[in-house]
Amino acid sequence: MGRLFGTDGVRGVANADLTAELALGLSVAAAHVLAEAGTFEGHRPVAVVGRDPRASGEFLEAAVVAGLASAGVDVLRVGVLPTPAVAYLTGSLGADVGVMLSASHNPMPDNGIKFFARGGHKLADALEDRIEALYLGHSSGDGWDRPTGSGVGRVTDYAEGFDNYVAHLTGVLPNRLDGLKVVIDGAHGAAARVSPEAFARAGAEIVTIGAEPNGLNINHQCGSTHLDGLRAAVLEHGADLGVAHDGDADRCLAVDGDGAEVDGDQILAVLALAMKESGALRKNTVVATVMSNLGFKLAMEREGIELLQTAVGDRYVLEELKRGGYSLGGEQSGHVIALDHATTGDGTLTGLMLAARVAATRKPLAELVAVMERLPQVLINVPDVDRSRVKTSAELAAAVGDAERELGETGRVLLRPSGTEPLVRVMVEAADIEQARAVAGRLADVVKTTLG
């Protein structure tokens, strides 16, 4: 079988790929591995467990809690909260491990398990590999060291987690949001209560949509992957801006007062300038991925901010932030990490920080995001090709070189093999959309001919 852990935990169709037995076994294995790794340092370990509102999260939460408690871990069950809330509470409560049950922006039938280490940080790949190996070695349930009597873990509902997290969010804002009207799309997900509460406490007048989770409607035609409803609500209510989260609220996209989409690159640009102005942008550097729009790079150069780019994935952004001691990074998709205040992407915090900049400057969001011009970007997926030869094909390299010379300094080419499928992604940016389409089409044809 393939590796259970992907780039963001273990995911699959709940009760088909991701079963109660798998959830329980992985939780027991995680407890044993983290104990062996010295994470618990000889004391009785504590875990924070949260979930998004998916119906399957109810039985998966029960399985995870049972697994941890059976391995001697005390559990604080925080209920439905965003992924970044579980990460924050794991750190603030001094817990040894955090567990979040969510499949983020995936459709409702999916679910996932994500583990956090002490401090609220994602587990290193090596620890995930050890957890997986131990689980597979004891998948029948035999061979576990099982505590008895007073050695078993105790389970406590920690309702204070909601208020603690919201207080943290509002406490780190540089200014209040009084005078702003904000529409919040909670994606019928984990932020459906948290985000409106945080914005209201910060002083904003709020309008909510996607805030009635029933276990079955998460991400359905709402949230950060479906902005039409948010756009319509902002225009209907004459709001200053709207923010949209995904199912577990680790990302945020926005629309301005005119209903225009504001993507993660634009949000990152606004926040980078705000943090530079306040002295909070450490080493005058922002971290983004290679998929960030060329307009973002040009804007940072013009504003005198250094840009470091990583492979696609918020975990790579986070690794670079920690390695270099930087304070801000993110992705075009809306994962924004403000490392001074969060150990992972936090959609509610991102929305609050964006709104705070609007309130502080008294400028419309459309004017703030105009700091960068989003150049036309064309992405073509070329399926059924040998993705392993992208970097070694001389013919493909020649075609890319020709394209780059044609585009000059106002364009860019990126060929990226998929990490999970036999396809290559061809991305082209140019000042003119028709030129971007033409160049991308030609390169896609070369990829198909050369690698097919």
N, C-alpha and C positions, 0 to 999 in steps of 0.2 A: 504494500500500500504506500501511497505518497506521504510526504511529511504532513502531520496533522496541523502543526502551527504554520500559519501563513504570515504575511507581513503585519497583520493586526489581530493576532490571536487565532483561535480555532473557530471556523465558521462553517455553516452548512444548513440544509433544510432541517428544521427542528423536528425531532422524533423520527427522522429518517437517517440523515447523516449525523446530526448532533442529538444523541439519545440521552436519556436520564442516566443510563449506565456509564456512558462516556463521560458525562459531566461529573458524576460521582467519582469515577476512577481517576480522572485528571486532577480533581481537587485533592484526593488522598495522595496521589503521586507528588503534587506540588508541595504539600505539607512536608512530606518526607525529604524531598530534594532540598527545599529551603532550610530545613533543619540540619541536614548533612552539610550544607554550604556554610553553616555558621550564622545564617541570617537571624535565627532566633536567640542566639547567644545565651543559651542555657536557661532562659525564662519561659514561662508558659506563653505561647504565641497567641496573638490576636489578629483576626481578619475582619476587614470591612467588605460587605457584600451588597452590591446594588444591581439594579436592572432597569431596562426601559420597559414601556407598558405592553409589549407583545404578550399575547395570551400564553405562548409557550414559555415565556420567562417565569411564569408561576411554578411550573413543575421543574424547570431547570434550576431555578433558585433553590427549591427544596432539595434537589439532588446535590448541588454544590455545598449547601449548608450542612447536609448530612455527611458528606464526604469529609469536610474540614473538621466537624465536631467529632467524627469517629476517629480522626487522627490526632485528637487531643488539642485542637485549636478552638479557642473561644471566638465566637462570631458575633459581630455587631451588624445586624441586618438593617440597612438604611432605606430599603424599599426602592421606589421609582425615583431615580435621580440621574442627571447626566453623567457620562463617563468622566469628564473632568472633575465633577463633584466627588466621585469615588476616589479619584487620584488625590484630590486635595484633602479629603477626610482621612485617607490612609496616612498622609504625612502629618496633618495637624493633630491627629489623635495618637500618634506614635505607634500605629498598628504595624504589624510585621508583613502583612500581605493585603492586597486589595483584589477583589474579583468583580468584574463588570460583565453582566449578561446583556449583550446587544449585538445586532448586526448592522448598526449604524444606518446608512442610507439604503440598505438592501430592502427588498420587499418583505412584507409581513411574515410569510412562511419561514423565512430564514431566521437564524439566531446565531449567537456566538459567545465565546468565553474569552475574556482578556484578563490576564494577571498583572498586578502591579507589585513591585518590591517595596520594602520599607522606604519611606519618603515619597511614595506615590510615583515612582519611576517605572517605566516599562521594563520587563525582564530582558536581560541580555539573551542573545540567540543561544549561547552555550547552556544557560539554565533551562530554556525552553526545550532544547534537545534532550537534556537529562530527564526532564519531567516526562517527555514523550517516551523515551526509552524505558523508564521505570514503569510507566503505565502499560506499555505493550508487553513488558516482561511479566506483569501481574494482572493482565486483563481479565483473568478468571476470578480475581479477588483473593486468590490464595497467596500466602506468603507475606501479607502485610503484618507489621508489628502493631497490634491493636491494643490500645490502653483500655482498662476496665475501671469500674468504680469511679472514684473521684478524678481519675485520669482523663475521662472523656471531656470534650469541649462543651461549654455552655453557650446557649444561643439567646441573645438579647435584641429586642427591637430598639433601634436608636433613632427615634423620631426627631431628635434635636439636629440631625444632620442637615435637614432642609434649611433651618434658620442659620446654622453655623456657616453654611456655604454661601447663602445669600448675603450675610453680613460681610463675609470675606470679599465678595464681588463688589459691593458698594463701598467697602472700606478702602479699596485700592484706587478708586477713581480720582483723577486730579481735580475734578470739579463736578458740581451737580448738573442735572439736566432740566432744571426748571424752565418752563416756557416752550419746551419741545413737545410735539405730538408725534408719537412713534407707533407704527403698526408692527406687531410681532406675530410671525407665523411659527408656531411651535411644532409643526409637522405631526401633530397628534402624538408626539413622542415624549422623551424624557424631560424636555424643557418646557412643556406645556404649562406648568405651574411656576417653575423657577424663574424663567426669563421675564414674564410679566411682573412678578413680584419684585424682582431686582430693579427693573426699570422704574416701577412705581415708587419704590423706596428712594430711588435716586432723584425723584422729582418730575419725571416725565408724565405727560398725559398719554395713556396707552389705549390702543385698540387691538384686540386679539383675534386671530383666526388660527385654525389648526390647533385649537387648545382644548379639544374634547376627546381625549384618547379613550377608546373602548376595548383595546387589546387587539383589534382587527384592522384598524384604519391607519396605522402608523405609516407615514410617507406617502399615503395614497393621494395623488394629485395635489400635493401640498409640500411645503418645506423647501429646502434649498435646491432640490432637483426639479421643482415645478413652481416657477416664480410668477405665473400669470395671476394667480389669486392674490398674491401680495401686491403686485403692481396695481390691480384693480382697486384694492382696498385703500392703498395710499392715495390714489386719485379721488376716490369717492369721499374720503374723510378729510382731504386737504392736509395730509400729514407732512411733516418735514422729511421723514424718511421711513423706510420699512426694513426690518431685518428678518431673515429666514434661517432656521436651523435645520439640521438633519435629525434623524431619529434619536441619536444619542447625544446630540448637541455639542459635538466637538468641532463643528464648523459653523461658519456664518457667511452668508451672502446678503446683499442689500439692494435696495432700489432707492433712487433719490426722489425728491419731491415731484419731479416730472414723470416718474414711473420708469426711468432708465435703469437698467441693471448695473450694479456695481460689483465687480468680481473680486476675488481674493487678492489679485495683484494690485488693484486700485485701492482696496482697503489697506493693504500693506504699505503702499506709497503714502497714504494720508497719515497712518500711524508712525511711519518712519520719520516723517518731517516733524510731527508733533513731539516725538521723543527726542529728536535732535535738538529741537528748540528748548526743551526743558532739561537737557543734559542727561536724559535717561537712556539714550542710544549708545550702549557701551561700545567703545572702540570705533564709533562712527560707522558701524557696519550692520547691514541687514543680510539675512540668509534666505535664499529662495531656491527653487529647483530649476532644472534646465528647461522645463516647460513654461516658465514664466514668460509673459509677453515681452518682446523686444522693447516695446514702449516703456516698460517698467525699468529695464536696464538703462535706457537712454535718460529717463527722468532722474534716476539715482545719480548717474554721472553728472548731469547738469546741476544737481543740488549738492554735489560734493560728498555723497554718501557711497562708501564702498559696498559692492555687491559680491557675495560669495554664492555660488550655485552648486547644488548637490543633485544626486540622482532623484528621480520622482518618488515621492513618499514622505509623509510627515516624520517618519522615524529617522530618515536621513537628515532632514532639517534639524531635528532635535539633537542628533548626535553631533552635528557641526556646531550648533549653538553651545553645547556643553564643552566640546573640545576647545573651542576658541574663546570661551567666556563672553559670548555675545548675548544680547538681550531680546532680539526680535527676529522672527523668521516666519515663513509660511508658504502656502501653495495657492495657485490660482483657484483651486477648488474651494477655498475658504477656510482651510486649516491654518490658523494663525496662532503662533506660540509666543506669548509674552513671558519669557522665562523668569523674570523677577517675581511673577505672580502666579504662575501655573507650570506644571511639569508636562503638560500635554496641550494639544489644541483645545481651546475653550470658546465655543461659539457665543455663549452669553457674555463673557468678558469682552470678546472682540466687538460685539455689537454695542456694548456699553462704552467702550473706549472710543469707538467711531462716533457715537452720539455725543460723547463728552467733547470731542474736538469740534463738532458742529456748534454745540452750545457755547464753548469758550471763544470761538472766533466770530460767532454770529454771522457766519457765511453759509449759504446753502451747500448741501453735500455735493451738488453738481459742480459748484465752483471749486470745492476742495479737490475733487477727483480729477479736475482738469489739469492738475500738475503733471499727469502722464497722458499721453495719447496712445490709446490701445490700437496697435497696428492690426490690420486684418490677418487672421491666422486660419490656415486651412489644414485640417487633419484628415488623412486617408489611411484606413486600415487595409493592409494587403494580406489576405489570408492564404493559408496552404503554401507557405514558403519555408525554406531552411533558414530560420532566424539566426542560427549560429554563425552564418557566413557574412553577416552584415559588415563586420570590421575587417574581413580578409579579402573581400571581392575587389579586385583591381578595377573591373568595369564599373562597379557601383561607385567606387571612390572617384573615378573620373567624371561620372555623371553628377555627383554631388559638387565636385569642384567647378564644373561648368555652371551649375545652378548658382553657386555662391558668387561667382564672378558676375553673373547676370544681375543678381540682386544688389550687389555692392554693400555699402555700410548700412543701408536702410532696409535690409532683409536678412533672413536667417533660414537655415535648413537644419532639421534634426531628424535622423533616422533612429528609431528606438525599437529594438526587438522586445516583444511581449515576454514577460516573465513566466507566463502560465500557458500561453497558446502558441500554435505555429503560425504566428503572424508578425508583421513588421509595421510599425506606425510611422507614417511619413508626415512630418509637420513642416509647413513652409509659412513664413511671415514675409510680408512685403508692404510697402506703402500703398500699393494698389491691389484691391481684392482680385481683380481679373488676372493680374500677373501672378499672384499667389496661387490661384487655382490652376493656371496653366503650368507653372513650374511643378506644383505638387502632382498634377496628373502625369506629367512626363516622368517624374522620378518614380511614381507608383508603377508605371509601365516597365521601367528598367528593373525595379525590384522584382516584379512578377516574372519577367523574362530571365533575369540573371539567377534568382534564388528559387524559382518555382520548380 
